[in-house]
């Protein structure tokens, strides 16, 4: 009887752990989020010879809808620009602290000043470009995977965040 109870206890303790890696969830997107974040900060938004230093022109053009062949991406949806299937929801946002506030904010490229500003001080309807593109992850039910990379843009430290769900 003791041997049976011991065997039953071992089964209840270890079987869920063995099955857990095969259950579905958002964690399957982790490698894709990491790959996209690395690709953006190491080559696509700048020069591969200077990884993590984002080119302001390529970065601005990435968040607009037009093509930028010199920067390594064509026009089209965000999924196409980063190499994902069209049905995969994604959001790419650049955040930073340019005004000295306590929290990093979504950034914007101010075309008149040719510099990075916080999105609250920008006019995205005009010639300014908000540095955030993609679906809103708020409706994903909380099952998101994100990858963040710190980079340099316009002489400032920024965080490039890629969210998949």
C-alpha positions in Angstrom: 0.0 0.0 0.0 2.9 2.4 0.8 4.5 1.8 -2.5 1.2 2.5 -4.3 0.7 5.8 -2.5 4.3 6.8 -3.1 3.9 6.1 -6.9 0.6 7.9 -7.0 2.2 11.0 -5.3 5.1 11.0 -7.8 2.7 10.8 -10.7 0.6 13.8 -9.4 3.8 15.9 -8.8 5.7 15.3 -12.0 3.2 14.7 -14.8 1.8 18.3 -14.9 5.3 19.6 -15.1 6.1 17.3 -18.0 3.0 18.4 -19.9 3.3 22.1 -19.2 5.7 23.0 -22.0 3.2 21.7 -24.5 0.3 23.7 -23.4 -0.7 26.7 -25.6 0.0 30.2 -24.7 1.6 33.5 -25.7 5.0 32.3 -24.8 5.4 30.8 -28.3 5.9 34.3 -29.6 9.0 35.0 -27.3 11.6 34.0 -30.0 9.8 36.1 -32.6 9.6 39.2 -30.4 13.3 38.8 -29.5 14.3 38.4 -33.2 12.3 41.4 -34.3 13.7 43.6 -31.5 17.2 42.6 -32.3 16.7 43.1 -36.1 15.2 46.6 -35.5 18.0 48.0 -33.3 20.9 46.2 -34.9 20.2 46.8 -38.6 16.8 47.8 -39.9 16.5 51.2 -38.1 20.1 52.0 -38.5 23.5 51.0 -39.8 24.6 47.4 -39.0 28.1 48.6 -38.5 26.8 50.7 -35.6 24.2 48.5 -33.8 21.9 50.1 -31.2 22.5 53.6 -32.8 19.2 54.3 -34.6 19.2 56.4 -37.7 16.7 59.2 -37.3 15.6 59.1 -41.0 15.1 55.3 -41.1 13.4 55.3 -37.7 11.0 58.0 -38.8 10.2 56.3 -42.1 9.7 53.0 -40.4 6.7 54.4 -38.5 5.2 56.0 -41.6 3.4 54.1 -44.3 5.7 54.7 -47.2 8.6 52.6 -48.4 12.2 53.3 -47.6 14.4 51.0 -49.7 17.6 52.6 -48.5 16.6 51.6 -44.9 15.8 48.0 -45.8 12.1 47.8 -45.7 9.2 48.3 -48.2 5.9 49.9 -47.7 3.0 47.9 -46.4 1.7 46.6 -43.1 3.9 46.4 -40.0 3.9 42.6 -40.1 5.4 42.7 -43.6 8.1 45.1 -42.6 9.3 42.9 -39.7 8.8 39.5 -41.4 5.7 38.2 -39.7 2.5 36.6 -41.0 -0.3 39.1 -41.6 -2.5 37.5 -38.9 0.0 38.0 -36.1 -0.8 41.1 -34.0 2.2 43.3 -33.3 3.0 46.7 -31.8 6.4 48.5 -32.0 6.8 51.6 -29.8 9.8 53.7 -29.0 9.7 55.2 -25.5 12.1 57.6 -23.8 12.4 60.4 -21.2 13.2 63.6 -23.1 11.5 66.1 -20.8 13.0 64.9 -17.5 9.7 63.4 -16.2 9.6 60.4 -13.9 8.2 57.9 -16.5 9.3 57.2 -20.1 6.7 58.3 -22.6 5.9 57.4 -26.2 8.1 59.5 -28.5 7.5 61.4 -31.6 9.7 62.8 -34.4 9.2 66.6 -34.6 9.9 67.5 -38.2 10.1 71.2 -37.6 12.8 70.9 -34.9 14.3 67.8 -36.4 14.5 66.1 -33.0 12.7 63.6 -30.8 10.0 64.9 -28.5 7.4 63.3 -26.3 4.2 62.4 -28.2 2.2 64.8 -26.1 4.2 67.7 -27.7 3.8 66.6 -31.3 1.4 67.0 -34.1 1.0 63.6 -35.8 -1.7 64.9 -38.1 0.8 67.3 -39.7 4.4 66.4 -40.6 5.4 64.9 -37.2 5.6 61.2 -36.8 4.5 59.3 -33.7 7.0 56.5 -33.0 4.5 53.8 -32.3 2.8 51.6 -34.8 0.6 48.5 -34.8 -2.4 47.1 -33.0 -3.3 48.0 -29.4 -2.3 45.1 -27.1 -4.8 46.2 -24.5 -7.5 44.0 -26.0 -5.3 40.9 -26.0 -6.6 39.5 -22.7 -3.3 40.0 -21.0 -1.4 37.3 -22.9 1.3 39.4 -24.5 5.0 38.8 -25.0 7.4 41.8 -25.2 11.0 42.3 -26.0 12.8 45.6 -25.2 16.1 46.9 -26.4 17.8 50.1 -25.3 19.2 52.2 -28.2 20.4 55.6 -29.0 18.2 58.0 -31.1 19.0 61.6 -31.7 21.6 61.5 -29.0 19.1 60.2 -26.4 18.7 56.8 -24.8 15.4 55.2 -25.9 13.7 51.9 -25.5 12.4 50.0 -28.5 9.6 47.8 -27.4 8.1 45.0 -29.5 4.8 43.4 -28.3 3.3 40.3 -29.8 0.1 38.4 -28.8 
